[in-house]
Amino acid sequence: MSYTLITANRNYSSWSLRPWLLMKALHIPFEDRIEFFTAATNYAAFRSFSPTGQVPALVDGTRTVWDSLGITLYLADRHPGVWPADEAARAFAQCAAAEMHSGFSALRNDCTMNVGVRVEPHMPSPALNRDIARLRELWEQGLDRFGGPFLAGRVLTAVDAFYAPVAFRVRTYGLDVGQKGQAWVDHMLSHPAMLQWEEEALAETWREESHEAEIGAAGRIVEDYRAR
Ligand SMILES: N[C@@H](CCC(=O)N[C@@H](CS)C(=O)NCC(=O)O)C(=O)O
């Protein structure tokens, strides 16, 4: 098999990070193709390689697999280690990944991923506070039940990949996720693949207007470590 994983900008593309990190952590080889997008033109361009006009998309020979969850399920059919081997840990990991895929909309909208900046956020909305409280509860449950340092046990699995963009968000916005949650964030941010993603994000000089506007609306930018 020969995979090509198509993703977008390291700095902003939270959905892209999930399968990219998972494949890196599991040592599944792939050709790494980055497509920079602009809000105005990307749909038509992205439709040429992804049926939804969105990334990530995984090309496996003549087959295209799309959506970060679809890609994860596809990889799980072909490679060991995508989900935890232990049944209880696997049930937790799959439910938590599903919850992230369909929920946490306030966190997603109010704290968009922007790896290279640090933001002093405006007053959090009640919906954002609710999302953060749920995150803390969920992460603590996983870490306590399965012993850490990852959410469902000793090794990184898809559930960590699904929450990986949140690790960057916690740092960017200084979110309080509690001591245990912060230990997971720190552990994730020091993972070699996350460090690689961060390094590549910081090297990008390209800016996308709508994402920059979102971060401006979320709070005051206090640091910007990105290359100019
Ligand atoms: N549910 C999809 C969401 C993918 C998504 O929103 N991707 C963004 C990049 S992070 C994108 O392609 N945006 C371009 C657009 O929506 O036009 C997934 O899990 O893959």
PDBQT file of the ligand as one rigid body, heavy atoms in Angstrom, charges set to zero:
ROOT
HETATM    1  N1  LIG A 301     -15.421  16.700   9.402  1.00  0.00    +0.000 N 
HETATM    2  C1  LIG A 301     -14.290  16.956   8.537  1.00  0.00    +0.000 C 
HETATM    3  C2  LIG A 301     -13.943  18.421   8.614  1.00  0.00    +0.000 C 
HETATM    4  C3  LIG A 301     -12.828  18.813   7.691  1.00  0.00    +0.000 C 
HETATM    5  C4  LIG A 301     -12.589  20.325   7.640  1.00  0.00    +0.000 C 
HETATM    6  O1  LIG A 301     -13.392  21.167   8.071  1.00  0.00    +0.000 OA
HETATM    7  N2  LIG A 301     -11.426  20.677   7.057  1.00  0.00    +0.000 N 
HETATM    8  C5  LIG A 301     -11.037  22.055   6.869  1.00  0.00    +0.000 C 
HETATM    9  C6  LIG A 301      -9.542  22.238   7.082  1.00  0.00    +0.000 C 
HETATM   10  S1  LIG A 301      -9.086  21.959   8.744  1.00  0.00    +0.000 SA
HETATM   11  C7  LIG A 301     -11.239  22.438   5.432  1.00  0.00    +0.000 C 
HETATM   12  O2  LIG A 301     -10.918  21.684   4.543  1.00  0.00    +0.000 OA
HETATM   13  N3  LIG A 301     -11.771  23.640   5.252  1.00  0.00    +0.000 N 
HETATM   14  C8  LIG A 301     -11.959  24.158   3.972  1.00  0.00    +0.000 C 
HETATM   15  C9  LIG A 301     -13.408  24.428   3.686  1.00  0.00    +0.000 C 
HETATM   16  O3  LIG A 301     -14.258  24.019   4.497  1.00  0.00    +0.000 OA
HETATM   17  O4  LIG A 301     -13.670  25.024   2.640  1.00  0.00    +0.000 OA
HETATM   18  C10 LIG A 301     -13.147  16.036   8.961  1.00  0.00    +0.000 C 
HETATM   19  O5  LIG A 301     -13.178  15.503  10.073  1.00  0.00    +0.000 OA
HETATM   20  O6  LIG A 301     -12.222  15.784   8.159  1.00  0.00    +0.000 OA
ENDROOT
TORSDOF 0
